């Protein structure tokens, strides 16, 4: 099935309406979040594994300003619209929503996913306290997926810099 990636790029308001439709159909929503600056195999496998947990996968994507604040002035390498486009081009990703700020607790609370997935470098204790509180408040199940060894955007950027 071929899909138009643009159709999956949503505002928070659009995603909330979509979320309610999923809920009315009895479908489970999985949410994850991150920068996804250079899409690589580690991301693809993580997103594929995340999608297997539910009926639809929504990715909350850090805005350009947010990535710059988290990763430094030379990032992001790919702007937020194009990061969302690439994510939505994957068959495992149904939707993407950009969020400002370092944390997405408001979006997590408002979207009230059935399942939230975070990468293997996190544990329940290492989750941002506001994000964890938002997830617990709405009854979202929290899961962790291991990283694919050898793949990270930071490692790829360093390899390119070294030539």
C-alpha positions in Angstrom: 0.0 0.0 0.0 1.4 3.3 -1.0 0.6 6.3 1.2 1.2 10.1 0.9 3.5 11.0 3.8 2.1 14.6 3.8 -1.3 13.2 5.0 0.4 12.0 8.2 1.9 15.3 9.2 -0.6 16.8 11.7 -1.1 19.6 14.1 -1.8 18.7 17.7 -5.5 19.6 17.1 -5.7 17.4 14.1 -4.0 14.6 15.9 -6.5 14.8 18.8 -9.4 14.4 16.4 -7.7 11.5 14.8 -7.0 10.0 18.2 -10.7 10.2 19.2 -11.6 8.4 15.9 -9.1 5.6 16.7 -10.5 5.3 20.2 -14.1 5.2 18.9 -13.0 2.3 16.6 -11.4 0.4 19.5 -7.9 0.9 18.0 -4.8 1.2 20.2 -2.6 4.3 19.8 1.2 4.0 20.3 3.2 7.2 20.8 6.9 7.8 20.8 9.0 11.0 20.6 12.4 12.3 19.6 14.5 14.4 17.2 14.9 11.9 14.4 17.4 14.3 12.8 19.0 11.8 10.4 16.8 8.8 9.8 18.7 5.6 10.1 18.3 1.8 10.5 18.1 2.2 14.3 15.2 4.5 14.0 13.4 2.3 11.4 13.7 -0.8 13.6 12.7 1.1 16.8 9.6 2.5 15.0 8.7 -0.9 13.4 8.9 -2.6 16.8 6.9 0.2 18.4 4.1 0.0 15.8 3.8 -3.8 16.5 2.5 -2.9 20.0 -0.7 -1.2 18.7 -2.9 -0.3 15.8 -1.4 3.1 14.9 1.8 4.9 15.7 2.2 8.6 16.2 5.6 10.2 16.5 6.0 13.5 18.5 8.9 15.3 16.8 11.1 17.9 18.4 10.9 21.3 16.7 14.0 22.7 15.1 14.4 25.1 18.0 14.0 22.3 20.4 16.7 20.1 18.6 19.1 23.1 18.6 18.6 23.5 22.3 19.1 19.8 23.0 21.9 18.9 20.5 23.7 22.2 19.9 23.8 25.1 17.3 24.7 22.9 14.3 21.6 20.8 14.7 19.1 19.9 13.4 20.7 18.9 10.1 17.2 18.3 8.6 14.3 20.7 9.3 11.2 19.6 11.2 8.9 19.4 8.2 11.2 17.1 6.3 11.9 15.0 9.4 8.2 14.5 9.7 7.9 13.7 6.0 10.5 11.0 6.2 9.0 9.5 9.3 5.5 9.4 7.7 7.0 7.8 4.6 7.7 4.7 6.7 4.9 2.1 6.7 5.1 1.8 10.5 4.4 5.5 11.1 0.9 6.7 10.8 1.3 10.3 11.9 3.8 12.9 13.2 3.3 16.0 15.2 5.9 18.7 15.9 6.2 20.0 19.4 8.2 22.9 20.8 10.3 22.7 24.0 12.4 20.0 25.4 9.5 17.9 26.8 6.2 16.8 25.4 4.2 16.3 28.5 1.3 18.4 27.3 1.0 16.5 24.1 1.2 13.2 25.8 -1.6 14.2 28.2 -3.8 15.6 25.5 -3.3 12.6 23.1 -3.7 10.0 25.9 -2.1 7.1 24.0 -2.6 3.5 25.0 1.1 2.8 24.9 4.2 5.0 25.0 7.5 3.7 23.8 11.0 5.1 24.6 14.4 3.9 23.5 16.6 1.5 25.4 18.8 4.1 27.1 15.8 5.0 29.2 14.2 3.4 32.2 11.2 4.4 34.2 13.4 6.3 36.6 15.2 8.1 33.8 12.0 9.4 32.1 11.4 13.1 32.4 9.3 13.5 35.6 6.7 15.7 33.9 6.3 13.3 30.9 6.1 10.3 33.2 3.5 12.1 35.3 1.4 13.0 32.2 1.6 9.4 31.0 0.6 8.0 34.4 -2.2 10.5 34.8 -3.9 9.3 31.6 -3.2 5.6 32.2 -0.7 5.1 29.3 1.3 1.9 29.4 5.1 2.7 29.2 7.4 0.4 27.2 11.1 0.4 26.4 12.7 -0.9 23.2 16.4 -1.6 23.0 18.6 0.3 20.6 20.1 -1.3 17.5 23.8 -1.3 18.3 26.0 0.9 16.2 23.3 3.3 15.0 22.9 6.8 16.4 22.6 10.2 14.7 25.4 11.5 16.8 27.7 8.6 15.7 26.8 9.2 12.1 27.5 12.9 12.3 30.9 12.2 13.9 31.8 9.7 11.3 31.0 12.2 8.5 33.1 14.9 10.3 36.1 12.5 10.5 35.8 11.9 6.8 
